[in-house]
Amino acid sequence: MRPELEEIKLLEAFLGGSLHEEQEQELEIQLLWDQGLQQKVKLQELAYRAVQEAGRKQLRQELQAIHNRLFLRT
């Protein structure tokens, strides 16, 4: 697998809490001195939040449409 994809996979596992303890500790140490990696983690977290918010927005819209169909029929 390409190194970029491996790094993304590693960061996803880190943010998801699914790394082995040793891997997590190694990454946390690396994060202490690697500002580029810190930025990548922040961007990944931001992307996750954006996707989560988009999902919530879509769910709210779907629920509103259901509510309108059930209660606001004319």
Number of C-alpha atoms within 10 A of each C-alpha: 5 6 8 9 10 11 13 14 12 17 20 17 15 18 15 9 11 12 16 10 10 9 14 18 13 10 17 14 11 13 15 10 10 12 11 10 16 15 12 14 18 12 12 16 15 12 12 14 12 12 12 12 12 12 12 12 12 12 12 12 12 12 12 12 12 12 12 12 11 9 8 9 7 5
